[in-house]
Amino acid sequence: MKTVQISLNSIDKVKSFVNDITKFDVDFDLVSGRYVIDAKSIMGIFSLDLSKPIDLNIHSENDSEANTILSVLAPYIV
């Protein structure tokens, strides 16, 4: 599992983020304080405080796949 901090500070960023990660057959969790939600859920993302960076947990066992995911998510990583 890899963890990175991301910023989703606009509605357009949230929509494009969800579209980007749904292409991967991997589980993603967003962690904000004590809340953990499925990162592929737009409604779940909007229930978080998006004014500050959020931790994204990528549950991938394959390092090359994780690196591909990180390169796709580069625009969101803080």
C-alpha positions as CSV (number, residue, x, y, z in Angstrom):
1,M,0.0,0.0,0.0
2,K,1.2,3.5,-0.8
3,T,0.0,6.7,0.8
4,V,0.2,10.2,-0.8
5,Q,-1.4,13.5,0.0
6,I,-3.7,15.0,-2.6
7,S,-5.6,18.2,-3.0
8,L,-9.2,18.2,-4.5
9,N,-10.1,21.8,-4.0
10,S,-12.6,22.2,-6.9
11,I,-15.6,20.3,-8.3
12,D,-13.9,19.8,-11.6
13,K,-10.8,18.3,-9.9
14,V,-13.0,15.9,-7.9
15,K,-14.8,14.7,-11.1
16,S,-11.6,14.2,-13.1
17,F,-9.9,12.5,-10.1
18,V,-12.7,10.0,-9.8
19,N,-12.7,9.4,-13.6
20,D,-8.9,8.8,-13.5
21,I,-8.9,6.3,-10.6
22,T,-11.9,4.3,-11.8
23,K,-9.8,3.1,-14.7
24,F,-7.7,1.0,-12.2
25,D,-8.9,-2.3,-10.7
26,V,-7.4,-1.3,-7.3
27,D,-8.9,-0.1,-4.0
28,F,-8.4,3.5,-3.1
29,D,-9.3,5.1,0.3
30,L,-9.3,8.7,1.2
31,V,-8.5,9.5,4.9
32,S,-9.4,12.8,6.4
33,G,-9.1,12.8,10.2
34,R,-11.1,9.9,11.5
35,Y,-13.1,9.5,8.3
36,V,-12.1,6.8,5.7
37,I,-14.1,6.7,2.5
38,D,-13.9,5.0,-0.9
39,A,-12.1,7.3,-3.2
40,K,-14.2,6.2,-6.2
41,S,-17.3,7.6,-4.5
42,I,-18.0,11.2,-5.6
43,M,-20.6,11.6,-2.9
44,G,-18.2,10.3,-0.3
45,I,-15.5,12.8,-1.4
46,F,-17.9,15.7,-1.1
47,S,-18.6,14.7,2.5
48,L,-15.0,15.5,3.4
49,D,-13.3,18.8,4.1
50,L,-11.8,19.6,0.8
51,S,-10.1,22.8,1.9
52,K,-7.0,21.0,3.0
53,P,-5.0,18.0,1.6
54,I,-6.3,14.5,2.1
55,D,-4.4,11.2,2.4
56,L,-5.0,8.8,-0.4
57,N,-4.2,5.1,0.3
58,I,-3.5,3.0,-2.8
59,H,-4.0,-0.7,-2.1
60,S,-1.8,-2.1,-4.9
61,E,0.6,-5.0,-4.4
62,N,2.2,-4.5,-7.8
63,D,4.9,-1.7,-7.7
64,S,4.8,-1.0,-11.5
65,E,1.0,-0.6,-11.3
66,A,1.4,1.7,-8.3
67,N,3.9,3.8,-10.2
68,T,1.6,4.0,-13.2
69,I,-1.2,5.1,-10.8
70,L,1.0,7.8,-9.2
71,S,2.0,9.2,-12.6
72,V,-1.7,9.5,-13.6
73,L,-2.5,11.1,-10.2
74,A,0.5,13.6,-10.4
75,P,-1.8,16.6,-11.0
76,Y,-3.5,16.0,-7.7
77,I,-0.5,15.2,-5.5
78,V,0.6,17.9,-3.1
